[in-house]
Amino acid sequence: MYLRIKPPNGDIEISAPLRMSDQRIAEFTRERYDWIIRQRQRVIEARDRSLSALQAASATSATPESSQEGAAYLHQLAPADSSQSGQRAQSEQTGLSQPYLPQPQLQPSQPQPTRQQPQLPQPQRVAAEPIWTAERKAQAAAAINAALPALLERWTPVIGRAPTHVTLRLMSSRWGSCTPRTGRIRLNLQLGLMEPRFLEYVLVHEMTHLWAAGHGIEFQRRMDAYLPGWRRLRRELNRQVVL
């Protein structure tokens, strides 16, 4: 079974094999009540921080430079949600989540419990108004385009390789991606409305993939050399919500 708390509203989703009884699914959820409350609160707080940052950054706008969208591949850099599988909690603070293969969804019927079932508080829903207005998109793109030349000038000699293309787009589940074969890097437009250090970290992370496609020893060795505080930056970035 797989239990996840999904952003932005802290919705609860349970995936289970068809052979699993409704009663076992309900027991699985009750056993993790405290974890659900903690992770739901974390997701909602991260959502509220991200929304506040976007609202604060929407005072001005600019016209972004046009760019062609590169091919997508590789990894999810930041978690899309919090999850538990089996008996082991995975808060995904490490930031590199594994691919999730959804199982058939079951809506468990109400079992006959021997004690009162806990009632989970309902989270406040995000307003229906669009988060990404044309002005916010333009401002985010302008901020990234303004910062990229200096960042590339600084990090290309350090890393020893440069991307062939850097494209900007809204991504729903990641902060950036890289295709080492073509040298293309994509950056989440949301980075333009966040602290500049996050943009720098994601760019260095993706440029490092031009040497190491995965996140193994070679990738970590290079990141330690390029950006010694990268793990702390990753943790802080993972507290944000991809909108």
N, C-alpha and C positions, 0 to 999 in steps of 0.2 A: 504494500500500500504506500501511497505517496500523499503527503499532506503539505499544502503550500498556502502561504498568505500572499495574496496578489496585490500589487500596487495598482492604482494609487489609493484605493479606498479600504484596503485591508480585508478584501473579500476572502473567504475560506473556500478552498477547493480540495476535494479528496478524490484521488484516482485509486481504483482497486480492481483486481481481477474479477471477472464475472462469477467465479466460483466462490468468492468471499460472501459470507452471510451479512445481512444488514445489521444484525446484532453485533458481530465482530467489528464492523466498521464504526458503529456507535461507540463501542468500548474503546477502540483505538483513539477516537476523538476525545472522549472523556479523560483518558489517561494523559492526554497532552494539553489539558485545559490551561494550565499556568503558562506553558510555552506559547500557546496560541495568543493569550492575552499580551505577553511581552512582545512577541514579534509583530502583532497587529499594531501595537502602540508605536513600535519602531518605524514601521512602514508609514503610518499616518503622520508621525512627526517629520520624517524625511520628506514626505509629500508637501507638508505645509511649509517647510523651509524652502523647498524648490519653488513653490508657487510665490512665496514672498520675494525671493530673489528675482524671479521673472517680473513681478509687478514693480519692484523697485528699479529694475533696469529698463523699463519701457518709456522713460521720459523723453528720449530722443530717438530719432531714426535716421537711417542712411540707406543708400542704394547699394546692394551687394554686387560684387563682380560676378559675372556669369561664369559657370564652369560646367564641364561635362561630368556626368556621374560615372565613376569607375566601377569595375567589377567588384562584387562583394564576395568575401570568403572569410574563413578563419573563425575567430573566437568571440565570445561575449566577454567584454572587459569588465562590466559591472553587473551585479545581479539584478534580475528583474523582480525577484521576490524572495521571501524566506520560505524554507521548506523543511519538512521532516520526512524521513523515509525509514520505515521499520522502527527500531528502538533507538536510533542515533539521530540527535539533533544536528542540523546543518544550517547555522545562521548565515553562512556564506560571507563572512567578514573578509575572507581571503580575496574575494573579488572575481574569481575565475570559475564560474559555474559550469557544471557538466551539462551536455545536451539533455533535454527533457523529452522523453517519448511518452505522450499521454496515453493512459490506459482508458478503457471504456468508462464513462462517467456513470456513477450510480447515485441515486437519491435515496438514502436509506430510509426505510419506514421506521416509525417510532417503536422501539422494542419495549418490552415490559420490564422496566428497571426495578431493581430492589431498593434504589434510593433515588432521590430527586435529581434529575439531570440538570447540570449547570446551564444557565442561560447566558449566552455570550452577548455582550453589549454591541449594539449596532453602531458602526462608525458613521461619522458625518460624511455625506457624499460631496464630491467635488462639484462645484457649480457647473452648469451645463454650458456656460459661455466658453468660446474657444480660447485655449491657452495661447496658441500661436497665431497671433494676428500678423498681418502683412508688415506692420511697423516693427514688431518684435523680430520677425525673420530678417528684415533688412538690417536692423541694428546688430543682431548677433553676427550676421555674415560680415558686416563692415568691421566689427571688432576683431574677428578672426583674421580677415584679410589684412588688417592693419598690423597685426602682431606677427603674422607668419614670416615675412621676409627676414626680420631680425632673428627670429627663432631658428629658421633654417640656416642662416648665416652662422649662427653660434654653434649649432649642433652637428651640421654636416661634417666639419673637420674632426670633431670629437668622435662621432660614430663611424665615419669613414665611408658612408654611403648616403645617397640622397634619393628621395622619392622621385619618380618620373612625373607623377601627377598628385596633387592634393585637392580633393573635392570636398564640398560641404553639403550636408543634407540632414534632415531630421531623421533620427533613428529611434525606434521604439524600445530597443533592448540592449543597446551598447553605446559606448562612448567613442569608439573608433574601430577601424578594421584596416587590414593590410593584405595585399596580395603580393607575396614576395616574388612570384614569377614575373609579374609585370611591373613591379615597383610602385603600384598604385596604393595610395593611402586615402581613407575617407575619415572625416571628422564629424562628430555630431554637432549640429548647429547650436545646440543648447550650451556648448562650451563657451560660446561668445558672450553669454550673459552670466558667466560664473567667474570666480577668481582666476586671474591669469595663470597662476601656478598649476591649475588643473589642465588647462590647455597645453602648457609646456610638458607636463607629465605624460599626457596621452600621446602627444606628438613623439616624444622620445621613446615611449613604449612601442608605438607602431614603427618607428624607424629602426628600432632594434630588431623587429621582425624581418627586416631586410637581410639580416644575418641569420637569425634563428626563427624558424617558422612556428615552433611550439613554445611552451613555457617551461622547458626543462632546465638542466644545469647550465647549458650554454647561454640561454636567454638570461637567467638569473645572474650569471657571472658578469655578463656585459652590463646589465642594468645596475649592478652593484658598483661597477667601475664608472659608468656614465653619471648616475644619479643616486648617490648613496642613500638618500632618504626616500627612495621610491616606494617602499612598502608602507611607510606612514602616509604618503600622499594617496596611495591606493586605498588605504582604509578610510581616509577622510572622503575621498571621492565616492566610495561605495555607500556612504551614508546619505548621499544625494539620491534623488529619484529621477530616472530617465522619463521625461514627459513627452 
